Amino acid sequence: MSVVDQIPYIRVKFYNPLGGKVYPELGEEWGVLDTGYEGFALVPSEVLHKLGIRPSTERHLVLPDGRIIKSMGGYSTLISGDYKVDGLLESYEELNEIIIGGEALERARVEIDYCIKSVTVIKC
């Protein structure tokens, strides 16, 4: 887990408990910690596809630039080291990165150390 250009990242993977699929199949991906996003996690649409998640939930999000967009998603498990939590995995058309929101972190202690550029996520 790391801090790059003052942006905290954690290593994550996602698991679809209904379909038994994991993304990525090997290793982990970097996810941006964004406490300004109140939801669980945003991912590119191909992640939902690779997990075999058929979007069943739709809602509207307000982006930092003020645009209102429609997101679609389904439920998944986020895994970061020993930390595991379930929630709504969302996507929208233009998204090209993984964003971890406040809902995914509400049962965790998150420590960001800018001095050594590290991030630690520990279950409460």
N, C-alpha and C positions, 0 to 999 in steps of 0.2 A: 504494500500500500504506500502511496506516494503523494507528494505535493509537487506539481509542475506549474511554474508561472503563477503561484499563489492559488491554484485550483486543486482541491483535494480529490484524489482518485482512490478507489478500492478495487481489488480484484474480485470478480463475481462470476457466477454461473447461474443458470436458471433450470429448474426441473418442472416438467409437466406431470403432476401426480396421476392424472387421468390417462395420459398416453404413454407414460414411462420414458419420455424423451428428455434429453439433457442438451443444453446449449451453453457453451460450445461442447462438442462431444469430448474433446481433449483439452485440458488446460482450463484457463479462465480468460475473461475479457476485462478490460478496464472500464469502470463506471464512474462518472462524475458525481460527487456528492453535491446535491443542490437543495438546500433546505428552503429555498424560495418556491420549490415545487412541492405542494402539499400532498401529492399522490404517492403511490408506492414506487413504481419504476416505469420509465419510458424507454422503449427500445425501437430500433428500426423494424419495419414490418417483416423483413426476412427472418428475424429472430422468432416472431410469432409463428411464421410458416414452418421453420425448422423444428420448433417445439411441437408442432401439430395442434396448435391452439387456433380454433376457429373463433374469431372475435364475436362475443355474445353480449358485450356491454358497450354502450356508446355514451359519451358525455362531451361537454364543451370545456376547453381549456383556454385561459387567457395567457398568451405568451408575453415575455418581457417587453416586446416592442408594441404591445397593446392589441395585437391581432387576436381574434377569437377563432379557434380551430376546433374541428371535431376529432376526437380520439376514439379509437376502438380497441377493445382488448378482451382478455380472459384471465383466469386465475392461474398462478404459478407460485413456485417456491424460489426465493432468492437465497443463494448460498454464497457466503464470503468467509472462507476459513471454517471455523466452528460455528459461526453465526448462521442460523437458518430462520427464515420468516416467510409467511404466505401473504399474498396480496394480489391486487389487480395489476397485471402487466399490460401497459397501454402502448399504443403506437399511433403516429399520424404520418401522413404522406411524405413530408419533407425531412423527417428525422433521420439523422445519420450517425448518432452516437447513443450510448447508454447513459441514462440519467437516473440516479437513485434519489428518491424524494424523502421527505420527512416521515411519511407513513411507514416506510421500510425501516426507519431508524428509531421509531418511537419506543422500542423495547431494547435499545442498545445504549451503551456508553461509547461515545465517539470522541477520541482524543486526536487532535490535529497538532502536530509539533512542527511549526514552520522552521525552527532552528535546524532540525535534522531532516526536514522534509519527509515526515512520516505520518501515517494515519493508522489508527488502531480502532477496530470495532469489536466490542465485547458485549455479549448478551447480559442484560440486567439480571 
